[in-house]
Amino acid sequence: MSEDRYYEDVQVGDASVSPEVTVTEAMVMTYAELTGDFTPVHTDEEYARTTPFGTRVAHGLFGLSLADGLKTRSDLRFHPGMSLGWTWDFVAPIKLGDKVRVRFHVASMRTTKRPGWGIVVLPSELINQRDEVVQRGEHRLMIPRRPVAEAA
């Protein structure tokens, strides 16, 4: 794995694709336990077969959580910072057994009034094993600038 990057270590256009993860029943049920969302389309196969999906699907916010986590396993990783927010769209269902990964890039960067920090904007796509976009959006992230002592 590559090292975590400071603001100065990235530039507009830098891009990465994370490793993939297989969405399992255990993961979906654990997410249901954590959130309290036991909606049957996520937890009951018999019920889910009667829906337009035809089978169980992962929670939409579980997909966003995967996208956020998978970014930290990519080659383009940042020193811990602060998430400023997401805009996110659910494009297609994530089914049990799907293998998903996140593809993202640095679209813009700016320094902040707060000393020692910079903001990067990361358009991101969660894609499945068929290279279909299942979710997409943008993450705004404040990351640390390189400490002055290290920059010299």
N, C-alpha and C positions, 0 to 999 in steps of 0.2 A: 504494500500500500504506500501511496505517496504521503508526504507530510502535510499537515494542516497548513493552510495559507493565510497570510495576512492580506489586508486590502491591497497593499502595494504589489503583491505577488500575482494578482490576476489582472486581466484586461478584457475589455468588451470583445466578445466573440469567443472567449474560452468556453469550451463545451465538454460534456461528459455524459456517459451512459453508465448507470449503476449495474452491479450484478443483478441477476434475476432471483426472485423468490417464488415458490409455488404456494398458492393460496389453498390452505387445507381446511377441512371441517373443524379441526381443533382450534385453528386460529380464529375462525369466524365465531365459534361458540365462546372462546375466551373473550373476544371483543364484546359479544353480547353480555357476558357476565360483568365485564368492566363497566359498560355503559348503561346496563339495564334495558337495552333495546332488544327485546325478544320477538320482534315482528316476524310472523311466520314465514315470510318470503326468505328470511335469512336462516331460520332455525328448524323449519318443518318441511321436509322434502315432499311429502304427500300434498300439502297445501301449495307449495311452490310450483308443483306440476300443473296446477290449475291457473297459473298466472301467465301473462304474456312471455315471461322469461322461460317457462317450461321446466325450470329447475331452481334450486337455491342459488342465491347470489349474495355476495359480500355486501356489507353495509357501505354506503357511499363514503362516509367519513373514515371508514377503515382504509379505503383506497388512498385518501389524502394522507392518512397517517403512514401508510406504507411508502408513499412518495417521499414524504419528509424524512423518514428513517433511511430509506435506500440511498438518498443523496449523501448521507454520512458515510456510506460504504463505497462511494465512487472515488475515482482518482482526483476529482476536483472537490476537495474538502476544505473547509474554512476553520480557523480557530474559533472556539465557541463564542457566539455573539448573542444577539437578541432578534427574535423573529418580530417583524413589524406588521406582518399580516399576509394574508393569502387572498387572492381571488381564484375561484376554482369552479370548474364545470364538470358535471357527470355526463359523459358522452355515451357510454355503452356499459352494459353490466359486466361485473367481474364475477365469473363463475368459479365454483370450487374446482380445483385442479388447474386453473389458469396460472401461467407463469408470467409474472409482471416484472417490469424494470422501469426506471425513470430516466428520461432523456431531458437534459436541461442545458442552458447556456447563460452566459452573462450578457444581458441586453444593455444595461446601463450601469453607471457607477457615479457616485458623487461623494465628496467629503461632507462632513456635518459640522454644525456649529459646536457640537460637543467634542472637545479635544480627544484625539486618540481613536476616533471611530470613522468608518465610512459605510455607505449604503450600496448594496448591490441588488439589482433586480434580476430575478432568475425565472424566465419563462420555462415551464416544465410540462412534460407529457408523460403520463403513466401509460405504458404500452404493453400489450400482451404478447404471447408467443407467436401470434400471426401478424405482428407489427401493426395491430390496430390500436388506435388511441382510444383508451377507455375513460380517461380523465385528463383534463388539462387546465392549466392556469398559470399563475404567476406568484412567486414568493418574493417578498421584500425583506431583506435581511441586513441587519447592522452588524458589521464585523470589525474586530480591532485592527487598527493600523499598527504597523511595525513600531515597536518601542524605539525611542530615539537612540538609546545606547546600542541597540542592535543594528541600526541603520548606518552608523558610522563605520 
